[in-house]
């Protein structure tokens, strides 16, 4: 299975910003819609943002709309998540994966985002 590699997480104060990156080393990446997911302790993994293969359409969970921006660079097989105005409730491990899920893609290690109040 291919496992995306997420990076860019860290500790930030409320109101701060972070940009996450996700590299997926596979030729078909550029033809797949991709999503950023997050999982907080004791909660189920949730989809927070998604982007079509061309980057022409994006969707966001209501909780992050207006604060997060998803983008992609197909030449680099990379998806980004810009996060602004971070809140303590954004604290979670963030993952990327095709959305909808595709055979052959497993979950990566994720990247921890911690927002202090």
Legacy VTK file of the C-alpha trace (Angstrom):
# vtk DataFile Version 3.0
C-alpha trace
ASCII
DATASET POLYDATA
POINTS 117 float
0.000 0.000 0.000
0.982 3.615 -0.555
1.117 5.703 2.590
1.022 9.479 2.241
3.600 11.395 4.268
2.221 14.328 6.237
4.355 17.092 7.718
4.204 20.631 9.042
2.395 20.159 12.322
3.504 21.646 15.604
2.558 23.607 18.689
0.961 26.996 18.122
-0.954 29.492 20.206
-4.618 30.147 19.574
-4.995 32.552 16.684
-1.823 31.322 15.040
-1.230 29.672 11.688
0.320 26.513 10.300
0.674 25.002 6.842
0.575 21.247 6.476
1.979 19.300 3.541
1.159 15.836 2.270
3.336 13.992 -0.233
1.941 10.942 -1.987
4.587 9.181 -4.065
2.401 7.636 -6.725
1.824 8.509 -10.383
-1.976 8.377 -10.045
-1.987 11.055 -7.327
-2.695 13.820 -9.813
-5.899 12.073 -10.958
-7.382 11.690 -7.468
-9.470 13.985 -5.332
-7.689 14.367 -2.015
-8.788 15.184 1.482
-7.343 16.305 4.777
-8.713 14.484 7.788
-8.143 14.904 11.500
-8.595 12.804 14.584
-8.713 14.267 18.067
-8.220 12.101 21.171
-11.317 10.048 21.855
-13.017 11.134 18.649
-13.538 9.604 15.242
-11.507 10.695 12.252
-13.293 13.451 10.343
-12.892 15.027 6.935
-12.018 18.718 7.193
-11.256 19.662 3.589
-11.205 18.125 0.129
-9.989 19.153 -3.303
-10.710 17.732 -6.746
-7.941 16.308 -8.906
-7.622 19.556 -10.874
-7.830 21.803 -7.840
-10.860 23.468 -9.370
-13.251 22.659 -6.552
-12.814 22.547 -2.790
-15.077 21.708 0.127
-14.706 22.325 3.840
-16.239 21.208 7.083
-18.317 23.951 8.662
-15.947 24.053 11.630
-12.987 25.177 9.488
-14.694 27.119 6.704
-13.131 30.532 6.261
-10.041 29.585 8.294
-8.489 26.656 6.373
-7.496 26.504 2.702
-6.680 23.308 0.831
-4.548 23.399 -2.310
-2.418 21.050 -4.362
0.576 20.936 -6.677
0.215 17.922 -8.947
3.703 18.375 -10.366
5.024 17.732 -6.854
2.397 15.137 -5.867
1.690 17.321 -2.838
-1.423 18.593 -1.099
-1.357 21.510 1.343
-3.579 22.707 4.149
-3.158 26.306 5.237
-4.654 26.844 8.666
-5.297 30.280 10.125
-7.022 31.551 13.260
-6.341 28.229 14.928
-8.415 27.256 17.943
-7.760 24.767 20.744
-10.494 22.570 19.262
-8.383 22.204 16.110
-5.922 20.133 18.137
-5.674 16.719 16.474
-3.530 14.461 14.357
-3.987 15.481 10.722
-3.885 12.997 7.856
-4.352 13.139 4.110
-5.802 10.500 1.823
-7.813 10.226 -1.347
-11.413 11.281 -0.836
-13.294 9.135 -1.501
-10.953 6.405 -0.292
-9.121 4.448 -2.959
-7.693 0.928 -2.895
-3.951 0.889 -2.481
-3.770 3.883 -0.130
-3.210 3.317 3.572
-3.121 5.863 6.368
0.184 7.572 7.045
1.604 8.569 10.427
-0.157 11.901 10.345
1.155 15.158 11.757
0.247 16.451 15.211
-1.259 19.909 15.525
-1.576 21.277 19.040
-3.211 24.641 19.688
-2.733 26.138 23.122
-5.224 28.565 24.608
LINES 1 118
117 0 1 2 3 4 5 6 7 8 9 10 11 12 13 14 15 16 17 18 19 20 21 22 23 24 25 26 27 28 29 30 31 32 33 34 35 36 37 38 39 40 41 42 43 44 45 46 47 48 49 50 51 52 53 54 55 56 57 58 59 60 61 62 63 64 65 66 67 68 69 70 71 72 73 74 75 76 77 78 79 80 81 82 83 84 85 86 87 88 89 90 91 92 93 94 95 96 97 98 99 100 101 102 103 104 105 106 107 108 109 110 111 112 113 114 115 116
